[in-house]
């Protein structure tokens, strides 16, 4: 099963006197990267969040926003004097330098860190984490649902491309046995014409030896066998339950490498035509795989 690396999931949970809102946006990345934004003073929860997300997501950049608000109206709100004084001092200094009006204290209370509650002071009790964990789970579920739908669409497209590659490699295998005989015919005609013009004959043994060397150089049987093996592994990886983006990326590189070798060794115009089309398909697959987890 394939999962796209892009998607979105959001959830709101209210319990234990808390209102927790979570948004997760996922974009492409070869590795796992987390960008986390949380309510002020909740840094104590951060060490729990990344391992939790990693259990579900292997690759991609996650932009996660977690907002936590107490719904208990009897909550003891406090003003953090050091934070308020720091804001006031800096703004007053700028106001004096710019000859502007000094700020009023009531204008500063909405700035981050001025109002201090028990959650915002970073009290990481189990009830708080339980609520946050539930919101993260629901948001991840929606994210994975979106990623799975896109992944299924990509899987259908990749399967179509694999079928094209199977058809192309079959044509290459059909053309390959004719390469050496065609070369022998061309070489015989060329040498015969040259020798006739000069009134000489040529040794057939030399011709046989030259054709044998050519046939050995242009033998692509190993490459076609490996190519088919990579196609089979690619199909199996797409059906696996675990994340397969890295494996598909590797197999795509191997398919491209074998295709290049076939093109360079075959020395045949018709095979080269197939190789060009195969490389186009593989490059299209490679671009798509960059968005698979």
N, C-alpha and C positions, 0 to 999 in steps of 0.2 A: 504494500500500500504506500502510495506517495503522498507526501505533505509538502505544500508550497511553503516557502519561508516568509511570505507576506500574508498579513491578515490583521484583524482587529477584534478585540473582545472587551466588553465592559460589564460591570456588575455593581449593584448597590445592595448592601446588607445592613439591616438594623437589628441589633440584639445586644444584650448585656449593657444597655445604656449607651451604646455606640452607634454612630452612623458612619459606615465605611464605604467609600466609593473607590473603585479600581478601574483603570483603563490600561489596556495593553495594546501597543502598536508594534507589529513585527515587520522588519524589512530585511533585505538580503545581507548576508555576511558569511564568509567562509568559516568563521568561528563563532562561538557564543560571546555576545557582548551585551551587557546590561546597562541601561541608562535609567536611573531610579530617582523619582521626585516624590518626596513625602511631606506630610504636614510638619511644621516646625516642631522640633524637640522630640521627634519619633525615631531618631537615629538608632536607638537600641533594638529596633525591629529589623533593621537592614540585614544583619548577618543571617537571619532566618529566611529572608525572602529569596535571595539568589539560589541557595541550594534547593529550595522548593520549586522554583521555576525550572532549574536544570533537570529535574526529574522528568519533566514533560518535553522540554525544548532542548534539542542538541545543538542546533546551529541557527544563526541569525542575530540581528540586533533587536533587542527588546527595549522599547521606550515605555516605561511603566510609571504611572502616576497613582499614588495611594493617598487618599484624603481621609483623615480620621477626625470626627467631631463628636463631642460629648452631647448627649441629648438630655442629660440630667440638669434640670433648671436650678436645682439647689447647689450646683457645683460651685466651689469656692474659686472664683476668678481672682487672680493677683496680677498686679503690675510689676514687671521686672524693672526695678529702678536703674540698675546698671545699664541695661539696654536702652531705656528711655533717655537717660542722661547722655549716653553716647550719641544717639540720634540728634538730640537737641543741641549738643555742643557743636557737632559737625555742621548742622544746618545753620545754626546761629552764626558761626564763623563765616560760612559762605555768604549769608545774608549781609553781614557787616562789610565784607569785601566788595560785594556787588551793590551795596547801598539799597538792599531790599528789606522788606518787612520781616521781622523775626517770626518764626513759627509759633503757633499756639500749641500748648500741650495736647489739647483735645484733638488736634490734627494728626498727632503722631501715634495715637493708641492703636491705629489699624496696621501699623508697620509690623513686619515679621518679628516675632520674638518678644514684643512688648507685653502682650497679654499672655499670662502664664497659667495653664491649668494642669491638673494632675496628669492628663495624657501628654500634654505638650512638654511637661518636665521629663518625659521619657520613661515613665513607670511602665515597664514591660511585663505586666502580669499575664498569666495564662489566658484569662478571659479575653483580654484585648487581642492576643495573638490568635485565639480561636476564631474570633470574628473576622480578623484580617485574612486568615487562612481560608475561611469559607468564601470570602469575596474574591480572593485570588483564584480559587478553584473554579468558581463560576465563570470568571472572566477568561480563564484558560480554556475552559470547555467550549465557550463560544469562539475563541480564537482558533482552536483546533478544528472546530466544525467548518469555519470559513476556509482554513488552510487545506482541509481534506477535500472539500468541493473543488477547489482550484487544482489540487493535486490529481484528482480523478480526471479532470479535463486534460491535464498535461500528460497523464499516463496514456490516455487514448491517442494523443498526438504522437507520443514517443513510439507506441505500438505500431502506428501507421508508418513511421519512419523506419522502424526495424524491418517491417515487411518489404519496404523498398530496398533496403540493404541486402536482404536475403535474395530478392529477385536479381539484383545487380551482381552479387557474388556468384550466383548460379550461372549467369551469362558469362562471367569471367572464366569460370571453370569449364564452360562449354567451348569457349574460344581458345583456351590455353593449349590444348593438344595440337591445334593447327598452326601454332606460331613457328615451331621448328621446321615442319615440312614447307611452309610458305617461304621461310628464309632460304631453305635449300634450293627451292625452285628459282627464286630471284638470283641467288648467288650463282647457280649453274648457268642461267641465261646470261648473266653479266660476264662470267669468265669465258663462256663459249664464244660470245661475240668478240671479246678481246682477242682470244686465241685465234679465231678464224681470220681476223684482220691481219694478224701477224704470221699466219700460216703454221701455227703450232697446235698441239693437243695438250690437254692437262691430265694429271694423274688423279683418277677418281678417289684414290685412298686419301689424298690430301683434302679433297672436298668433304669426304665422310668425317675426317678428323675435325675439320673446321666447324661442320654442322654439329658434331657431338659436343664440342666446347661451347658453342652458342646455346644449345639445348640445356646444358648444365647451368649456364649463367642466367638463362631466362626462366628456369624452373621456379614456379610460384606455388607449388603444392603445399609446402609447409605454411606459407603465409595464408593461404585460403583456409587451411585446417584451423589455424589459430584464430582467424577472423570469425569463422563459424562458432568456435568455442566462446569467443567474447560475446557474440550475439546471444548464445544460450545463457551465459552467466548474467548478461544484462536483463534478460527476460525474467530469470529467477530472482534477481535482486529486486526488481519492481514488484514482485509478488510477496516479498518477505515482509514481516510485521515490523522489524526494526528499521531505524533510519538508514537510508541507503544513498544519500546524496553524494557522499565522498566516494563510495564504491562506483557509482554510475559515472562520476567525473573521471575516475581512473580508467574505467573500461572504455569510455569515449576516447580518451587519449590513446589507448592501445589500438582501438579500431582505426583511428587516424594514422597511427604509425604503420600498421600493417598495410593500409591502403596506399600510403606513400611508397612502401617497399614494393608492392605489386606493380605500381605504375613505373617505377624506375627499372625493375628487372624484366618486365614482360616484353618491352620493346616492340609493342604492337599498337597500331593506331586505334583499332576497335576496342581493345582493352583499355587504352588510355582514355577513350571517350567514357567508358563505364566508370573509370577511376575518378574522373572529374565530377561526375554526377554523385558518386559515393561521397566524395569529400564535401560537396555542397550539403548533402543530407546530414553528415556527421557534424559539420559546423553548426547547422541549425539545431541539432540535438544538444550540442555543447552549450549553446547560449541558453537553452531552456533549462538545462540541468543546473545552471548557476542559481536557480531559484528553487531548487529542491532541497529539503532538509536532509 
